[in-house]
Each structure stands twice: as structure tokens, then as C-alpha cells.
Amino acid sequence: MKQYFEGSYFKHQNNGKTLAVIPGKSMEEAFVHVVTDTEAYFITYPLVDYQKEAVLTIGNNIFSESGITLDIDRPELKLVGEINYGELTSINGDIMGPFKFFPMECRHGIISMQHHLEGQVMLNDEVYDFDGGLGYIECDSGTSFPRGYTWVHCNDFEENCSIVAAVARIPFYGLKFWGCICVVWLHGKEHRLATYRGVKIVKSEPGLIELKQGKYRLTIEVNSEGGHRLPAPHRGRMDHTIVEDISCYGTFKFTKGDQVLFEGSSENVSYEYHEG
């Protein structure tokens, strides 16, 4: 059986509550991974339940670029409801850049940097109301998550801004290098920092990412007090472990030379890592 996984990451935030829903499949099973500020659930299904055409269905759950419908009834998790999405904010082309033409351990995609939400879900008798909230969507596929990476996303700012950044140790034709992909979407304009554009990873350590590309510099500091230990793909099976703090405090500063293009903080930063 071919080593393979794929999954999508649908994040929803409103009024201090966060719900991430991650539908996907591995070599052995389909799954719907549900993560909140306080709990995480990994619900498995037979592979035959994973049906992907115009929309993705897993069991009674439906996922698309216009919204999701959830219907899970298990002893550990009862989750029902519907969240509709407004117009998605796509990026310019593939975030992988020229690496999309090469065989990679993990391929990453960004579907929407931000979009408006409408709807609510009931999770174990607790209502999550997302009317007026913001969402984010990305996806991954391949054989394994990197063994050593840091990922940060936030679009909960006073200004109209969404930032995602990932630094990872990448295997590539027998070699390994530290690579980076990053998008700062600010007031309708995309700024991209990436390995294939000459970005320099000035610092990458727990709670801190600092990137420099030409005159641009991005500094991200995250104060995470823990997080959920989550299953992740390794050689096509979900037997790897990562850590995600889906909602923590962080600060961001984006400059061009001496000009500050953006500076802000949020209590709703999503931060994920594996130390390798």
C-alpha cells in the first residue's frame, strides 16, 4: 500500500472561541480531527467513508469551500451544526512555488487567508456561535509531516491582516535544509516570504520566528503555555505526535526598512510545532 496522507485544516474563531476541524485520510483510515481551546478529539472512519468529488464527505460530515456541515455522534464527542463561509481570500498561485514540480515529503496549500463566518455548532451541549467570526483554510498531502517544524497563523487583529508562517526541516533528494513559507496578507495586499524568494531564517526557536527577505523583516513571538498533543502523519500512518496550541497570545511586527508596515498582537494565535 502506498504511503500517503491528505488533510485539510478549517479554522473558525469568534468571541474568544476557536474550533478547528481537520478532515483527512491516511493509509489505514479516514478521520475527522476536532480541536478546541480546551479539548481535542480524533474520530476515525473506514477509508471507504472518505468521498472526495466537488465536496468532501466523511460519514455524515460535509466539507467545501462554501462551508462545513458536521454530524458526529460518538460516546466521546457529539458535534452537530453548520458553518457557512463568505468570499475566500486566496493567495497568488501555489505557496510551494517551484517546489510544486518536485516530489516532496509534504505539500502545503493555502486555500483562504481569511473569510467571514455565519452559523453555529453544538459540541457536547456547548454552543459555538460563529456569526461574524473569521475563518482560515489550508491543506497538506504527501507521506509525512516534517520532523522538526514550527507553524503560526493569526487573522484576529484590529487591522485587516492575516499572517501564516512555517519553518521546517525539509528532506530533498537526500539532503536536508531549513525552509520557510510565509504570507502576510495586509489590507488586501499579499507579501510573501519564502525560501524560493531568498528569505533568511534569522531565528527559529520555541516561541520565536524572525525572517528577513530583502528590506522586509517579520518577527513573531508566541507565548504558549502548553497545547494539545495531536496525531500527525508519518510514512502514511497517523502515528506521529505534534503539539498545537490553537489559541494563545502572540505579537507580530512586519517592517520594510525603517517603515513599520504592521504591528499587532492577539490572544487568538494558533501555534503548532514538532521539535524533531
C-alpha positions as CSV (number, residue, x, y, z in Angstrom):
1,M,0.0,0.0,0.0
2,K,1.3,3.4,-1.0
3,Q,2.5,5.6,1.9
4,Y,0.1,8.6,1.6
5,F,-1.9,11.1,3.7
6,E,-4.0,14.1,3.0
7,G,-5.9,16.5,5.2
8,S,-7.5,20.0,5.3
9,Y,-7.5,22.5,8.1
10,F,-10.6,24.5,8.6
11,K,-10.2,27.0,11.5
12,H,-13.1,29.1,12.9
13,Q,-12.8,31.8,15.6
14,N,-15.3,34.2,17.2
15,N,-15.7,35.9,20.6
16,G,-12.7,34.1,22.1
17,K,-13.7,30.6,21.0
18,T,-11.8,28.6,18.4
19,L,-12.8,25.4,16.6
20,A,-10.5,23.7,14.1
21,V,-11.9,20.8,12.1
22,I,-9.4,18.6,10.2
23,P,-10.8,16.1,7.8
24,G,-8.4,13.7,6.1
25,K,-7.2,10.2,5.4
26,S,-4.2,8.1,6.0
27,M,-3.2,4.7,4.6
28,E,-5.3,3.0,7.2
29,E,-8.4,5.2,7.9
30,A,-10.3,8.3,7.3
31,F,-10.7,10.8,10.1
32,V,-12.2,14.0,11.4
33,H,-9.9,15.7,13.9
34,V,-11.7,18.3,16.1
35,V,-9.7,20.8,18.2
36,T,-11.0,23.5,20.6
37,D,-9.2,25.8,23.1
38,T,-9.6,23.1,25.8
39,E,-10.1,19.7,24.1
40,A,-9.1,17.6,21.1
41,Y,-10.9,14.6,19.5
42,F,-9.7,12.2,16.8
43,I,-12.7,10.5,15.2
44,T,-11.9,7.7,12.8
45,Y,-13.9,6.2,10.0
46,P,-13.4,3.4,7.4
47,L,-11.4,4.6,4.4
48,V,-14.5,3.9,2.2
49,D,-16.3,6.7,4.0
50,Y,-13.8,9.2,2.6
51,Q,-15.5,10.5,-0.6
52,K,-14.0,13.5,-2.4
53,E,-15.5,15.0,-5.5
54,A,-16.9,18.5,-5.8
55,V,-17.1,18.4,-2.0
56,L,-15.5,16.1,0.6
57,T,-17.7,13.9,2.7
58,I,-16.6,11.7,5.6
59,G,-19.6,9.8,7.1
60,N,-22.3,12.5,7.6
61,N,-19.8,15.3,7.6
62,I,-19.5,17.6,4.5
63,F,-16.6,20.0,3.8
64,S,-16.4,22.5,1.0
65,E,-15.1,26.0,0.2
66,S,-18.5,27.4,0.9
67,G,-18.8,25.9,4.4
68,I,-19.0,22.7,6.5
69,T,-21.8,20.6,7.9
70,L,-20.9,18.5,11.0
71,D,-22.7,15.4,12.3
72,I,-20.7,13.3,14.7
73,D,-22.3,11.1,17.4
74,R,-19.8,9.2,19.3
75,P,-19.5,8.5,23.1
76,E,-16.6,10.9,23.4
77,L,-17.9,13.6,21.0
78,K,-21.3,14.8,19.9
79,L,-20.9,17.6,17.3
80,V,-23.7,18.9,15.1
81,G,-24.2,22.1,13.1
82,E,-23.4,24.1,10.0
83,I,-20.9,27.0,9.4
84,N,-21.2,28.9,6.1
85,Y,-18.3,30.9,4.6
86,G,-18.2,34.2,2.8
87,E,-15.8,35.0,0.0
88,L,-12.5,33.3,0.4
89,T,-9.2,35.2,0.4
90,S,-6.9,33.2,-1.9
91,I,-3.2,33.8,-2.4
92,N,-1.4,34.4,-5.7
93,G,-0.5,31.0,-7.0
94,D,0.9,28.0,-5.2
95,I,2.6,28.6,-1.8
96,M,5.1,25.9,-2.7
97,G,6.4,28.0,-5.6
98,P,8.8,26.0,-7.9
99,F,8.9,23.2,-5.3
100,K,5.5,22.1,-6.5
101,F,7.3,20.5,-9.5
102,F,9.4,18.2,-7.3
103,P,8.5,15.1,-5.2
104,M,8.1,16.4,-1.6
105,E,7.6,14.7,1.7
106,C,4.8,17.2,2.4
107,R,2.9,19.5,0.1
108,H,1.3,22.5,1.6
109,G,-1.6,24.6,0.3
110,I,-3.3,27.8,1.4
111,I,-7.0,28.0,0.4
112,S,-8.1,31.1,2.3
113,M,-6.2,33.6,4.4
114,Q,-9.5,34.8,5.9
115,H,-13.2,34.7,5.3
116,H,-16.3,35.7,7.2
117,L,-18.4,33.1,9.0
118,E,-22.0,32.5,9.7
119,G,-23.6,29.7,11.7
120,Q,-23.2,27.7,14.9
121,V,-22.4,24.2,16.1
122,M,-23.3,22.3,19.3
123,L,-20.3,20.5,20.8
124,N,-21.1,18.2,23.7
125,D,-24.0,20.5,24.8
126,E,-21.9,23.7,24.4
127,V,-22.9,26.2,21.7
128,Y,-20.2,27.7,19.5
129,D,-21.7,30.7,17.7
130,F,-19.6,31.9,14.7
131,D,-21.8,34.6,13.3
132,G,-19.5,37.5,12.4
133,G,-16.3,35.4,13.1
134,L,-13.3,34.7,10.8
135,G,-12.1,31.5,9.2
136,Y,-8.9,30.2,7.6
137,I,-8.3,27.1,5.4
138,E,-5.1,25.3,4.4
139,C,-4.3,21.7,3.3
140,D,-1.5,19.2,3.3
141,S,-0.7,16.0,1.5
142,G,2.2,13.6,1.0
143,T,3.8,10.9,3.1
144,S,4.9,12.7,6.4
145,F,4.9,15.9,8.3
146,P,8.4,17.3,8.7
147,R,10.4,16.0,11.6
148,G,11.1,19.5,13.0
149,Y,8.9,22.5,12.2
150,T,7.1,25.5,13.6
151,W,3.8,26.9,12.2
152,V,1.9,30.0,13.2
153,H,-1.3,31.6,12.0
154,C,-3.4,34.5,13.1
155,N,-6.1,36.7,11.5
156,D,-7.5,38.1,14.7
157,F,-6.2,41.7,14.6
158,E,-7.7,45.2,14.8
159,E,-6.3,45.8,11.4
160,N,-7.3,43.8,8.3
161,C,-4.4,41.4,8.4
162,S,-3.8,37.6,8.2
163,I,-0.4,36.1,8.7
164,V,0.8,32.5,8.3
165,A,4.4,31.3,8.6
166,A,6.0,27.9,8.7
167,V,9.7,27.0,9.2
168,A,10.6,23.3,8.7
169,R,13.5,20.9,8.2
170,I,12.9,19.7,4.6
171,P,14.4,16.4,3.1
172,F,15.2,17.0,-0.5
173,Y,16.9,14.4,-2.8
174,G,19.0,13.0,0.1
175,L,19.8,16.4,1.6
176,K,18.1,18.4,4.3
177,F,17.7,22.1,4.6
178,W,15.6,24.6,6.7
179,G,12.9,26.0,4.5
180,C,10.2,28.7,5.0
181,I,6.9,29.7,3.6
182,C,5.1,32.8,4.8
183,V,2.3,35.1,3.7
184,V,1.5,38.5,5.3
185,W,-1.9,39.5,3.8
186,L,-2.3,43.1,4.8
187,H,-5.2,45.4,3.7
188,G,-5.8,43.4,0.5
189,K,-2.1,43.1,-0.5
190,E,-0.1,39.9,-0.3
191,H,3.5,39.9,0.9
192,R,5.3,36.6,0.5
193,L,8.5,35.5,2.2
194,A,9.8,32.1,1.1
195,T,12.9,30.0,0.6
196,Y,12.5,30.2,-3.2
197,R,12.4,34.0,-2.9
198,G,15.6,34.2,-0.8
199,V,14.2,34.5,2.7
200,K,16.7,34.2,5.5
201,I,15.6,32.5,8.7
202,V,17.3,34.8,11.2
203,K,15.8,32.9,14.2
204,S,13.6,29.9,14.7
205,E,13.3,28.7,18.2
206,P,10.4,27.8,20.6
207,G,8.0,30.8,20.6
208,L,10.0,32.9,18.2
209,I,10.3,33.2,14.4
210,E,12.3,36.0,12.7
211,L,12.5,36.2,9.0
212,K,14.4,38.6,6.6
213,Q,13.9,39.0,2.9
214,G,15.5,42.0,1.2
215,K,14.2,45.0,3.0
216,Y,11.4,43.1,4.7
217,R,11.6,41.7,8.2
218,L,8.9,39.7,10.1
219,T,9.2,39.0,13.8
220,I,6.7,36.7,15.5
221,E,6.7,36.0,19.3
222,V,4.3,33.5,20.8
223,N,3.6,32.9,24.4
224,S,2.2,29.3,24.6
225,E,1.6,27.7,27.9
226,G,1.0,24.2,26.5
227,G,-1.2,22.8,23.8
228,H,-2.8,19.6,22.7
229,R,-0.7,16.6,21.7
230,L,-2.2,15.6,18.3
231,P,-1.7,12.6,16.0
232,A,0.0,13.5,12.7
233,P,1.2,11.6,9.6
234,H,4.4,9.7,9.3
235,R,5.0,7.5,6.3
236,G,1.3,7.5,5.6
237,R,0.1,6.5,9.1
238,M,-1.1,8.7,11.9
239,D,1.4,7.6,14.4
240,H,3.4,10.8,14.7
241,T,2.8,13.3,17.5
242,I,2.8,17.1,17.2
243,V,1.8,19.9,19.6
244,E,-0.8,22.6,18.8
245,D,-1.9,25.5,21.0
246,I,-4.9,26.6,19.0
247,S,-5.4,29.9,20.8
248,C,-2.6,31.7,22.6
249,Y,-1.0,35.1,22.9
250,G,1.4,36.4,20.2
251,T,2.9,39.6,18.8
252,F,3.8,40.4,15.2
253,K,5.9,43.1,13.6
254,F,6.4,43.4,9.9
255,T,8.7,46.1,8.6
256,K,10.2,47.3,5.3
257,G,13.5,49.0,6.1
258,D,12.7,51.6,8.8
259,Q,9.0,51.6,7.9
260,V,6.6,49.6,10.1
261,L,4.0,48.1,7.8
262,F,2.2,46.2,10.5
263,E,2.5,45.7,14.3
264,G,-0.1,44.0,16.3
265,S,-0.9,41.4,19.0
266,S,-3.7,38.8,19.6
267,E,-4.9,36.4,22.2
268,N,-6.0,34.0,19.4
269,V,-2.8,32.9,17.7
270,S,-2.6,29.3,16.6
271,Y,0.8,27.8,17.1
272,E,2.0,24.3,16.2
273,Y,5.3,22.6,16.4
274,H,7.4,19.4,16.4
275,E,10.9,19.6,17.7
276,G,12.2,16.7,15.6
